[in-house]
Structures are given as C-alpha cells and as structure tokens.
C-alpha cells in the first residue's frame, strides 16, 4: 500500500515492495509541501504505476502544507 513519507518538510509518495528478499521503498512521486494531489497528477501516477492501488482519500489525509510547482515536475524519473 502506498503511503506519504516526509523528508524534512517535503512529502514523497512511496510504495514498499520486496526485491531480493528485502523490503525497499519505491518512490512514486515527489509531492513537495502539498495539501492535496490534483486530478492531473493522480492520472499521471495511476498511468505510470497501474499495478499499484492508490487510496487517494487516505493518502491525502497524510498530506500537509502547500507549494507552487507544476504537476509535471513532481513525478520522479526512474
């Protein structure tokens, strides 16, 4: 299940998965200081990671703050 992790004041959407018997965090998107995830960004994340179920209400309940970046710059590249 994906969850919001904070690194200082900045939020990152992550998903824990197993690789080689170890649990690792897979970074899905950088969220910055956001209070919510806009529909455009939701669609991009869902399209990029179709195998992962995202409970947006639960995820947004873990967010706080806000920044003014464009939605396309929040997705991390592999």
Jmol script that loads the backbone (N, CA, C; Angstrom):
load data "model"
ATOM      1  N   UNK A   1       0.850  -1.182   0.000  1.00  0.00           N
ATOM      2  CA  UNK A   1       0.000   0.000   0.000  1.00  0.00           C
ATOM      3  C   UNK A   1       0.889   1.236   0.000  1.00  0.00           C
ATOM      4  N   UNK A   2       0.668   2.153  -0.920  1.00  0.00           N
ATOM      5  CA  UNK A   2       1.431   3.401  -0.956  1.00  0.00           C
ATOM      6  C   UNK A   2       1.125   4.269   0.263  1.00  0.00           C
ATOM      7  N   UNK A   3       2.082   5.081   0.624  1.00  0.00           N
ATOM      8  CA  UNK A   3       1.912   5.997   1.743  1.00  0.00           C
ATOM      9  C   UNK A   3       2.766   7.236   1.522  1.00  0.00           C
ATOM     10  N   UNK A   4       2.498   8.261   2.314  1.00  0.00           N
ATOM     11  CA  UNK A   4       3.233   9.521   2.222  1.00  0.00           C
ATOM     12  C   UNK A   4       4.357   9.480   3.244  1.00  0.00           C
ATOM     13  N   UNK A   5       5.560   9.779   2.790  1.00  0.00           N
ATOM     14  CA  UNK A   5       6.723   9.844   3.677  1.00  0.00           C
ATOM     15  C   UNK A   5       7.284  11.257   3.595  1.00  0.00           C
ATOM     16  N   UNK A   6       7.703  11.767   4.741  1.00  0.00           N
ATOM     17  CA  UNK A   6       8.269  13.112   4.785  1.00  0.00           C
ATOM     18  C   UNK A   6       9.776  13.046   4.932  1.00  0.00           C
ATOM     19  N   UNK A   7      10.447  13.889   4.170  1.00  0.00           N
ATOM     20  CA  UNK A   7      11.878  14.126   4.282  1.00  0.00           C
ATOM     21  C   UNK A   7      12.006  15.612   4.580  1.00  0.00           C
ATOM     22  N   UNK A   8      12.091  15.913   5.872  1.00  0.00           N
ATOM     23  CA  UNK A   8      12.005  17.310   6.289  1.00  0.00           C
ATOM     24  C   UNK A   8      10.586  17.777   6.050  1.00  0.00           C
ATOM     25  N   UNK A   9      10.423  18.957   5.451  1.00  0.00           N
ATOM     26  CA  UNK A   9       9.075  19.467   5.202  1.00  0.00           C
ATOM     27  C   UNK A   9       8.457  18.967   3.888  1.00  0.00           C
ATOM     28  N   UNK A  10       9.170  18.126   3.144  1.00  0.00           N
ATOM     29  CA  UNK A  10       8.721  17.723   1.817  1.00  0.00           C
ATOM     30  C   UNK A  10       8.161  16.307   1.809  1.00  0.00           C
ATOM     31  N   UNK A  11       7.023  16.127   1.124  1.00  0.00           N
ATOM     32  CA  UNK A  11       6.348  14.834   1.059  1.00  0.00           C
ATOM     33  C   UNK A  11       6.759  14.073  -0.202  1.00  0.00           C
ATOM     34  N   UNK A  12       6.860  12.757  -0.052  1.00  0.00           N
ATOM     35  CA  UNK A  12       7.150  11.862  -1.159  1.00  0.00           C
ATOM     36  C   UNK A  12       6.135  10.723  -1.092  1.00  0.00           C
ATOM     37  N   UNK A  13       5.523  10.393  -2.218  1.00  0.00           N
ATOM     38  CA  UNK A  13       4.611   9.260  -2.289  1.00  0.00           C
ATOM     39  C   UNK A  13       5.454   8.025  -2.562  1.00  0.00           C
ATOM     40  N   UNK A  14       5.413   7.051  -1.653  1.00  0.00           N
ATOM     41  CA  UNK A  14       6.237   5.851  -1.780  1.00  0.00           C
ATOM     42  C   UNK A  14       5.378   4.590  -1.664  1.00  0.00           C
ATOM     43  N   UNK A  15       5.949   3.487  -2.138  1.00  0.00           N
ATOM     44  CA  UNK A  15       5.299   2.181  -2.059  1.00  0.00           C
ATOM     45  C   UNK A  15       6.362   1.182  -1.630  1.00  0.00           C
ATOM     46  N   UNK A  16       6.093   0.417  -0.590  1.00  0.00           N
ATOM     47  CA  UNK A  16       7.035  -0.596  -0.126  1.00  0.00           C
ATOM     48  C   UNK A  16       6.838  -1.868  -0.943  1.00  0.00           C
ATOM     49  N   UNK A  17       7.948  -2.435  -1.422  1.00  0.00           N
ATOM     50  CA  UNK A  17       7.881  -3.685  -2.177  1.00  0.00           C
ATOM     51  C   UNK A  17       9.117  -4.519  -1.853  1.00  0.00           C
ATOM     52  N   UNK A  18       9.058  -5.795  -2.195  1.00  0.00           N
ATOM     53  CA  UNK A  18      10.180  -6.697  -1.921  1.00  0.00           C
ATOM     54  C   UNK A  18      11.025  -6.866  -3.177  1.00  0.00           C
ATOM     55  N   UNK A  19      12.343  -6.766  -2.989  1.00  0.00           N
ATOM     56  CA  UNK A  19      13.296  -7.017  -4.064  1.00  0.00           C
ATOM     57  C   UNK A  19      14.424  -7.851  -3.476  1.00  0.00           C
ATOM     58  N   UNK A  20      14.578  -9.050  -3.986  1.00  0.00           N
ATOM     59  CA  UNK A  20      15.634  -9.922  -3.498  1.00  0.00           C
ATOM     60  C   UNK A  20      15.490 -10.276  -2.033  1.00  0.00           C
ATOM     61  N   UNK A  21      14.255 -10.400  -1.553  1.00  0.00           N
ATOM     62  CA  UNK A  21      14.010 -10.750  -0.165  1.00  0.00           C
ATOM     63  C   UNK A  21      14.043  -9.586   0.802  1.00  0.00           C
ATOM     64  N   UNK A  22      14.349  -8.387   0.320  1.00  0.00           N
ATOM     65  CA  UNK A  22      14.391  -7.204   1.183  1.00  0.00           C
ATOM     66  C   UNK A  22      13.254  -6.256   0.823  1.00  0.00           C
ATOM     67  N   UNK A  23      12.773  -5.543   1.817  1.00  0.00           N
ATOM     68  CA  UNK A  23      11.743  -4.536   1.579  1.00  0.00           C
ATOM     69  C   UNK A  23      12.441  -3.228   1.220  1.00  0.00           C
ATOM     70  N   UNK A  24      12.046  -2.649   0.088  1.00  0.00           N
ATOM     71  CA  UNK A  24      12.607  -1.378  -0.357  1.00  0.00           C
ATOM     72  C   UNK A  24      11.465  -0.408  -0.645  1.00  0.00           C
ATOM     73  N   UNK A  25      11.764   0.883  -0.551  1.00  0.00           N
ATOM     74  CA  UNK A  25      10.768   1.905  -0.872  1.00  0.00           C
ATOM     75  C   UNK A  25      10.910   2.304  -2.330  1.00  0.00           C
ATOM     76  N   UNK A  26       9.807   2.241  -3.031  1.00  0.00           N
ATOM     77  CA  UNK A  26       9.759   2.665  -4.430  1.00  0.00           C
ATOM     78  C   UNK A  26       9.130   4.057  -4.452  1.00  0.00           C
ATOM     79  N   UNK A  27       9.870   5.055  -4.876  1.00  0.00           N
ATOM     80  CA  UNK A  27       9.361   6.427  -4.916  1.00  0.00           C
ATOM     81  C   UNK A  27       8.459   6.574  -6.132  1.00  0.00           C
ATOM     82  N   UNK A  28       7.202   6.930  -5.888  1.00  0.00           N
ATOM     83  CA  UNK A  28       6.237   7.084  -6.970  1.00  0.00           C
ATOM     84  C   UNK A  28       6.170   8.525  -7.461  1.00  0.00           C
ATOM     85  N   UNK A  29       6.208   9.489  -6.527  1.00  0.00           N
ATOM     86  CA  UNK A  29       6.129  10.898  -6.922  1.00  0.00           C
ATOM     87  C   UNK A  29       6.603  11.795  -5.785  1.00  0.00           C
ATOM     88  N   UNK A  30       7.249  12.877  -6.161  1.00  0.00           N
ATOM     89  CA  UNK A  30       7.625  13.919  -5.215  1.00  0.00           C
ATOM     90  C   UNK A  30       6.432  14.861  -5.098  1.00  0.00           C
ATOM     91  N   UNK A  31       5.975  15.122  -3.880  1.00  0.00           N
ATOM     92  CA  UNK A  31       4.785  15.943  -3.689  1.00  0.00           C
ATOM     93  C   UNK A  31       5.092  17.320  -3.122  1.00  0.00           C
ATOM     94  N   UNK A  32       6.292  17.528  -2.605  1.00  0.00           N
ATOM     95  CA  UNK A  32       6.642  18.826  -2.039  1.00  0.00           C
ATOM     96  C   UNK A  32       5.852  19.104  -0.774  1.00  0.00           C
ATOM     97  N   UNK A  33       5.452  20.352  -0.590  1.00  0.00           N
ATOM     98  CA  UNK A  33       4.655  20.748   0.592  1.00  0.00           C
ATOM     99  C   UNK A  33       3.192  20.881   0.184  1.00  0.00           C
ATOM    100  N   UNK A  34       2.577  19.783  -0.158  1.00  0.00           N
ATOM    101  CA  UNK A  34       1.236  19.817  -0.743  1.00  0.00           C
ATOM    102  C   UNK A  34       0.170  19.417   0.245  1.00  0.00           C
ATOM    103  N   UNK A  35      -1.000  19.994   0.128  1.00  0.00           N
ATOM    104  CA  UNK A  35      -2.140  19.635   0.962  1.00  0.00           C
ATOM    105  C   UNK A  35      -3.069  18.667   0.234  1.00  0.00           C
ATOM    106  N   UNK A  36      -2.913  18.557  -1.088  1.00  0.00           N
ATOM    107  CA  UNK A  36      -3.735  17.635  -1.864  1.00  0.00           C
ATOM    108  C   UNK A  36      -3.042  17.307  -3.181  1.00  0.00           C
ATOM    109  N   UNK A  37      -3.519  16.255  -3.831  1.00  0.00           N
ATOM    110  CA  UNK A  37      -2.965  15.836  -5.118  1.00  0.00           C
ATOM    111  C   UNK A  37      -4.022  16.125  -6.182  1.00  0.00           C
ATOM    112  N   UNK A  38      -3.687  16.971  -7.145  1.00  0.00           N
ATOM    113  CA  UNK A  38      -4.632  17.352  -8.189  1.00  0.00           C
ATOM    114  C   UNK A  38      -4.959  16.168  -9.105  1.00  0.00           C
ATOM    115  N   UNK A  39      -6.129  16.203  -9.739  1.00  0.00           N
ATOM    116  CA  UNK A  39      -6.549  15.107 -10.625  1.00  0.00           C
ATOM    117  C   UNK A  39      -5.537  14.806 -11.741  1.00  0.00           C
ATOM    118  N   UNK A  40      -4.898  15.823 -12.295  1.00  0.00           N
ATOM    119  CA  UNK A  40      -3.916  15.610 -13.369  1.00  0.00           C
ATOM    120  C   UNK A  40      -2.753  14.749 -12.872  1.00  0.00           C
ATOM    121  N   UNK A  41      -2.255  15.073 -11.694  1.00  0.00           N
ATOM    122  CA  UNK A  41      -1.149  14.305 -11.126  1.00  0.00           C
ATOM    123  C   UNK A  41      -1.606  12.891 -10.770  1.00  0.00           C
ATOM    124  N   UNK A  42      -2.824  12.742 -10.259  1.00  0.00           N
ATOM    125  CA  UNK A  42      -3.365  11.411  -9.956  1.00  0.00           C
ATOM    126  C   UNK A  42      -3.365  10.537 -11.211  1.00  0.00           C
ATOM    127  N   UNK A  43      -3.855  11.104 -12.317  1.00  0.00           N
ATOM    128  CA  UNK A  43      -3.915  10.346 -13.572  1.00  0.00           C
ATOM    129  C   UNK A  43      -2.519   9.928 -14.031  1.00  0.00           C
ATOM    130  N   UNK A  44      -1.543  10.832 -13.905  1.00  0.00           N
ATOM    131  CA  UNK A  44      -0.168  10.514 -14.313  1.00  0.00           C
ATOM    132  C   UNK A  44       0.412   9.390 -13.464  1.00  0.00           C
ATOM    133  N   UNK A  45       0.194   9.441 -12.160  1.00  0.00           N
ATOM    134  CA  UNK A  45       0.722   8.405 -11.268  1.00  0.00           C
ATOM    135  C   UNK A  45       0.038   7.077 -11.549  1.00  0.00           C
ATOM    136  N   UNK A  46      -1.290   7.087 -11.710  1.00  0.00           N
ATOM    137  CA  UNK A  46      -2.031   5.853 -11.992  1.00  0.00           C
ATOM    138  C   UNK A  46      -1.618   5.246 -13.332  1.00  0.00           C
ATOM    139  N   UNK A  47      -1.351   6.078 -14.337  1.00  0.00           N
ATOM    140  CA  UNK A  47      -0.927   5.577 -15.641  1.00  0.00           C
ATOM    141  C   UNK A  47       0.482   4.999 -15.574  1.00  0.00           C
ATOM    142  N   UNK A  48       1.341   5.610 -14.784  1.00  0.00           N
ATOM    143  CA  UNK A  48       2.725   5.159 -14.684  1.00  0.00           C
ATOM    144  C   UNK A  48       2.870   3.898 -13.826  1.00  0.00           C
ATOM    145  N   UNK A  49       1.990   3.738 -12.838  1.00  0.00           N
ATOM    146  CA  UNK A  49       2.044   2.589 -11.929  1.00  0.00           C
ATOM    147  C   UNK A  49       0.679   1.894 -11.869  1.00  0.00           C
ATOM    148  N   UNK A  50       0.216   1.280 -12.959  1.00  0.00           N
ATOM    149  CA  UNK A  50      -1.124   0.681 -12.976  1.00  0.00           C
ATOM    150  C   UNK A  50      -1.269  -0.519 -12.037  1.00  0.00           C
ATOM    151  N   UNK A  51      -0.166  -1.135 -11.652  1.00  0.00           N
ATOM    152  CA  UNK A  51      -0.222  -2.313 -10.784  1.00  0.00           C
ATOM    153  C   UNK A  51      -0.432  -1.979  -9.315  1.00  0.00           C
ATOM    154  N   UNK A  52      -0.376  -0.686  -8.969  1.00  0.00           N
ATOM    155  CA  UNK A  52      -0.478  -0.269  -7.574  1.00  0.00           C
ATOM    156  C   UNK A  52      -1.837   0.380  -7.322  1.00  0.00           C
ATOM    157  N   UNK A  53      -2.556  -0.105  -6.291  1.00  0.00           N
ATOM    158  CA  UNK A  53      -3.828   0.503  -5.895  1.00  0.00           C
ATOM    159  C   UNK A  53      -3.536   1.718  -5.023  1.00  0.00           C
ATOM    160  N   UNK A  54      -4.125   2.853  -5.364  1.00  0.00           N
ATOM    161  CA  UNK A  54      -3.913   4.091  -4.614  1.00  0.00           C
ATOM    162  C   UNK A  54      -5.221   4.558  -3.996  1.00  0.00           C
ATOM    163  N   UNK A  55      -5.290   4.598  -2.683  1.00  0.00           N
ATOM    164  CA  UNK A  55      -6.451   5.102  -1.950  1.00  0.00           C
ATOM    165  C   UNK A  55      -6.204   6.589  -1.718  1.00  0.00           C
ATOM    166  N   UNK A  56      -6.678   7.423  -2.639  1.00  0.00           N
ATOM    167  CA  UNK A  56      -6.348   8.849  -2.624  1.00  0.00           C
ATOM    168  C   UNK A  56      -6.852   9.557  -1.379  1.00  0.00           C
ATOM    169  N   UNK A  57      -8.015   9.195  -0.871  1.00  0.00           N
ATOM    170  CA  UNK A  57      -8.523   9.844   0.352  1.00  0.00           C
ATOM    171  C   UNK A  57      -7.581   9.602   1.521  1.00  0.00           C
ATOM    172  N   UNK A  58      -7.149   8.376   1.670  1.00  0.00           N
ATOM    173  CA  UNK A  58      -6.244   8.042   2.766  1.00  0.00           C
ATOM    174  C   UNK A  58      -4.886   8.733   2.575  1.00  0.00           C
ATOM    175  N   UNK A  59      -4.391   8.748   1.342  1.00  0.00           N
ATOM    176  CA  UNK A  59      -3.104   9.391   1.070  1.00  0.00           C
ATOM    177  C   UNK A  59      -3.155  10.888   1.340  1.00  0.00           C
ATOM    178  N   UNK A  60      -4.225  11.538   0.911  1.00  0.00           N
ATOM    179  CA  UNK A  60      -4.337  12.985   1.119  1.00  0.00           C
ATOM    180  C   UNK A  60      -4.523  13.337   2.591  1.00  0.00           C
ATOM    181  N   UNK A  61      -5.052  12.421   3.378  1.00  0.00           N
ATOM    182  CA  UNK A  61      -5.200  12.707   4.803  1.00  0.00           C
ATOM    183  C   UNK A  61      -3.835  12.802   5.482  1.00  0.00           C
ATOM    184  N   UNK A  62      -2.787  12.235   4.839  1.00  0.00           N
ATOM    185  CA  UNK A  62      -1.444  12.305   5.379  1.00  0.00           C
ATOM    186  C   UNK A  62      -0.643  13.493   4.896  1.00  0.00           C
ATOM    187  N   UNK A  63      -1.222  14.312   4.024  1.00  0.00           N
ATOM    188  CA  UNK A  63      -0.504  15.479   3.487  1.00  0.00           C
ATOM    189  C   UNK A  63      -0.755  16.733   4.309  1.00  0.00           C
ATOM    190  N   UNK A  64       0.238  17.621   4.314  1.00  0.00           N
ATOM    191  CA  UNK A  64       0.095  18.921   4.964  1.00  0.00           C
ATOM    192  C   UNK A  64       0.906  19.945   4.174  1.00  0.00           C
ATOM    193  N   UNK A  65       0.562  21.208   4.271  1.00  0.00           N
ATOM    194  CA  UNK A  65       1.317  22.257   3.597  1.00  0.00           C
ATOM    195  C   UNK A  65       0.937  22.429   2.137  1.00  0.00           C
ATOM    196  N   UNK A  66       1.722  23.263   1.414  1.00  0.00           N
ATOM    197  CA  UNK A  66       1.447  23.558   0.004  1.00  0.00           C
ATOM    198  C   UNK A  66       2.657  24.220  -0.633  1.00  0.00           C
ATOM    199  N   UNK A  67       2.922  23.913  -1.904  1.00  0.00           N
ATOM    200  CA  UNK A  67       3.947  24.599  -2.689  1.00  0.00           C
ATOM    201  C   UNK A  67       3.383  24.877  -4.062  1.00  0.00           C
ATOM    202  N   UNK A  68       4.005  25.772  -4.801  1.00  0.00           N
ATOM    203  CA  UNK A  68       3.510  26.134  -6.116  1.00  0.00           C
ATOM    204  C   UNK A  68       4.372  25.617  -7.245  1.00  0.00           C
ATOM    205  N   UNK A  69       4.409  24.312  -7.469  1.00  0.00           N
ATOM    206  CA  UNK A  69       5.139  23.735  -8.588  1.00  0.00           C
ATOM    207  C   UNK A  69       4.141  23.211  -9.601  1.00  0.00           C
ATOM    208  N   UNK A  70       4.591  23.045 -10.841  1.00  0.00           N
ATOM    209  CA  UNK A  70       3.698  22.470 -11.839  1.00  0.00           C
ATOM    210  C   UNK A  70       3.608  20.964 -11.623  1.00  0.00           C
ATOM    211  N   UNK A  71       2.475  20.386 -11.911  1.00  0.00           N
ATOM    212  CA  UNK A  71       2.236  18.953 -11.654  1.00  0.00           C
ATOM    213  C   UNK A  71       3.232  18.065 -12.398  1.00  0.00           C
ATOM    214  N   UNK A  72       3.650  18.457 -13.589  1.00  0.00           N
ATOM    215  CA  UNK A  72       4.558  17.605 -14.354  1.00  0.00           C
ATOM    216  C   UNK A  72       5.930  17.507 -13.714  1.00  0.00           C
ATOM    217  N   UNK A  73       6.334  18.479 -12.916  1.00  0.00           N
ATOM    218  CA  UNK A  73       7.657  18.441 -12.301  1.00  0.00           C
ATOM    219  C   UNK A  73       7.686  17.583 -11.045  1.00  0.00           C
ATOM    220  N   UNK A  74       6.536  17.102 -10.557  1.00  0.00           N
ATOM    221  CA  UNK A  74       6.507  16.327  -9.314  1.00  0.00           C
ATOM    222  C   UNK A  74       6.821  14.861  -9.511  1.00  0.00           C
ATOM    223  N   UNK A  75       6.607  14.362 -10.701  1.00  0.00           N
ATOM    224  CA  UNK A  75       6.883  12.945 -10.931  1.00  0.00           C
ATOM    225  C   UNK A  75       8.389  12.726 -11.026  1.00  0.00           C
ATOM    226  N   UNK A  76       8.867  11.739 -10.326  1.00  0.00           N
ATOM    227  CA  UNK A  76      10.283  11.410 -10.393  1.00  0.00           C
ATOM    228  C   UNK A  76      10.529  10.473 -11.568  1.00  0.00           C
ATOM    229  N   UNK A  77      11.660  10.630 -12.199  1.00  0.00           N
ATOM    230  CA  UNK A  77      12.038   9.739 -13.280  1.00  0.00           C
ATOM    231  C   UNK A  77      12.834   8.579 -12.722  1.00  0.00           C
ATOM    232  N   UNK A  78      12.671   7.396 -13.305  1.00  0.00           N
ATOM    233  CA  UNK A  78      13.447   6.219 -12.874  1.00  0.00           C
ATOM    234  C   UNK A  78      14.844   6.293 -13.431  1.00  0.00           C
TER     235      UNK A  78
END
end "model"
wireframe off; spacefill off
backbone 0.3
color backbone group
